Amino acid sequence: MEHSWEVAVIAHTLALIKNRYFNGEVDANAIATAALYHDITEVITGDLPTPIKYHSDAICKAYKQIEQQAEHELLALLPEQLRADFDALVRQEQLPEAYKQIIKAADKISAYLKCQAELKAGNQEFELAAEQLATLITQSEQPEVVFFMQAFAPSCGLTLDGLMKTY
């Protein structure tokens, strides 16, 4: 749940940046809510590591089918009167494309920040993932992502003392 919360906070911030600085017209609150549920299928499927998920087109396609089945099963668990409310949250392919792009970017930023924290703690197993994510993020054509990485990412790894020195 911690990861989903972090993705939601980052997605909300990205949406606000998009609206305030880059003439966006997205609903930051709806994006944050959708981001809370972005990995909901993992309740059933478990968390398949990204390198495996995207190893080949065949694996990616098969996993997408598994996720879609999990979405249907999760929705079926809900009381009938709540299904419509949760439908777009659980089946996120129904979200507007701009929302999906922001949530995907937030997910990458969250993963990158996790890698940075692991590296700072001495866990070198995250070095390659950090490099790959940094490359993907810097290649982003979303101006709100560039803004976030310049304005917010540097402070994400600071200690409390480090944060207090910035004031």
C-alpha positions, 0 to 999 in steps of 0.5 A: 500500500505504501507504493500506491500511496506514494504513486498517488501523491506524485501523480497528484503533484504531477497533475497540479504542475501540469495544470498550473505551469503547462496549461493542463486541464486534468482533474488532479483529485481523480488522478490521485484516486485512480493512482491509489488503485493502479496496482490493485490487480496485484491482490490476485496476481502478486507483484511480477517484477517489471523486467520479467513482465516486459521480457518479451511481447508474449509474456507481456500480452499473457500478463495483460490478459491475467491482469484483465481477468483479475480486474473482472474478478475484483469487480465481481467481489464488490456489492452490485451498487458499488461496481460502477463507482470502482469500474474505472479505478479497477479497469484503468484502461477506461481512464482518459489517456492523459490520466494514464500517462501521469499515473505511469510517470508517477509509478516510474518516479516512485520506482526511481526514488525507491532505487535511490533509497536502496542505493543510499542504504548500500544495496547495489542490486538497484544500480541498473534499475536506477540507471534504466529508470533515470534514462526513461524519466529524462526522456519523458516528453511530459514537461510536468515530469521534468519540472517534478524531477528538478523541483522535488526529486532532489529533496526526496532522499534528504534526511530530516536534518537535510530537509530542515536546512533548506529553510 
